[in-house]
Amino acid sequence: MASESQRKANKRYKEKHKEQQQLYVKRSTTRNFLKNYASLDDLQEMQEIIDTRLKQLENK
């Protein structure tokens, strides 16, 4: 169990780094969905999205 000072420090960090925290949550949610719930159709759709995004990033 975290101490009160540790909880306060964690809260301050999260407030100061909101965008990074949102990214962590989205990444975690996506991974969980892909690993545990995605159907074959879901995975194929995600693969298309990933391929398109890779091409966009490679062309920058």
Order of alpha helices (4+ residues) and beta strands (2+ residues): alpha-alpha-alpha
